[in-house]
Amino acid sequence: MNAILDSALLRYRNPYKYFFMLMMILWSAKTTELLKIDPDNTVMTAVYLLIISFYYYKYCKKGCLKPLYIILGIFALWYSAICIKYGGVQPIYFGILISTIIAYIAFNLFKQYEFFVYAEKVLVHLCILSLIVWGGYVIMPSLIGEVMDYVSVVDNAATMRANIFVVGIGNQIVEGLMIKRNIGFTWEAGRFSCFLVFAMFLNLSLHNMSLSWRKNRSFYILMVGLVSTLSTTGIMASFSLVLYYMYNKSAAYRLAVIITGCLLMPIVWGMPFMGGKLVSLMDYEQEIHDMQWTFDRGVEAITPQRITGAYLELQNFLNDFWLGYNVNENAFSTSVLFNGKEVWLANGVIQVFSMYGLFIGLFFYGSLIKSSVLIIKVFNKKGTILFALMFLLLSISYEFWTSSVFLYCVYYALFNHYMPNYGVVYTSVKKV
């Protein structure tokens, strides 16, 4: 494995591949309207479609189209059923379809380990950039704030003060800590932490679980980046990394990690953005009452906290069990519970079922589990469902099923089944 990996690590400087990975990550971040492929973003959408078309025609000539036809065919059947359900042609969110095509191009573009190598490297580079800007912002808030405001491509918003596509500064402060949280290239710190946890998973896999500072400094860069987000979601999801690491170490290592974890747990739980925050989120009934009170006073749109969001998403699923609600205006929480007021939920664990229905949800979960098994097998590691566990922990607070970077991993087993010559074939990866 190490010989093949070393070869892949040496090839990550291909500018075409680096640029496409960078764009995949930025498209997945969806930080500003300018990064969205949408009719309302006419100029940039035209540019993005030209980029996608160029890569498709350059790298997908020999690719097997069957897996792409299968995925798009499943969505076509689902959309036909949705039109019948609502009695006419329906609007649809095209994000997941566009991301599917981008993921398909990536599978043809990146050979063997290259997707994982490029994803880790680009995320490490973006993390370094974020730490430089965030560190300057902590030390010189006025100066860095004014500079970022001047070059920003977005207006000052609730969680994001400024952003220049590849890095931004935020407005979020954890209660009890007078430090602004690091939002990286995303709109808020929690979402940035999810990309960093994903990068750390890839880092451990690619570097054979090495925690050596000399051999694997990238891991510690990503760890510092994760800490700088002060994110409850990121810290919780990072426990999947601990399990992954433990599962691939000796019994003595596992015992040491368990003991250390038990000793650190009270400290972690006592942090202002962990235990107290989680407890405060448990009362979903009170938050629903508060949401109704807020709507009654003229607010048009609300995104509730995690626990409340999960509860409302479950209600959406139960009320549109077979085919889902399709677009937000049809969701039970929006159309019935809050009388048409916009309620935007971000629980990706349930949302794939509530939005697309039981059958599409099962298709995606089945694909995720199969791909998790294959990804772990490709890296010659133990813990076949741990990638899936990490993905689901990240999805508790955010929706990543429409992200091309994560969709690549979800479709990984399906793509490999039809195009083994263009992806990683785990039978060819052996320790040397």
Secondary structure, 3 states (H helix, E strand, C coil): CHHHHHHHHHCCCCHHHHHHHHHHHHHHHCCCHHHCCCCCCHHHHHHHHHHHHHHHHHHCCCCCCHHHHHHHHHHHHHHHHHHHHHCCCCCCCCHHHHHHHHHHHHHHHCCCCHHHHHHHHHHHHHHHHHHHHHHHHHHCHHHHHHHHHHHCCCCCCCCEEEECCCCEEECCECCCCCCECCCCCCCCHHHHHHHHHHHHHHHHHHCCCCCCCCCCHHHHHHHHHHHHHCCHHHHHHHHHHHHHHHHCCCHHHHHHHHHHHHHHHHHHHHCCCCHHHHHHCCCHHHHHHHHHHHHCCCCCEECCCHHHHHHHHHHHHHHCCCCCCCCHHHCHHHHHHCCCCEECCCCHHHHHHHHHHHHHHHHHHHHHHHHHHHHHHHCCCCCCCHHHHHHHHHHCCCCCCCCHHHHHHHCHHHHHHHCCCCCCCHHHCCCC
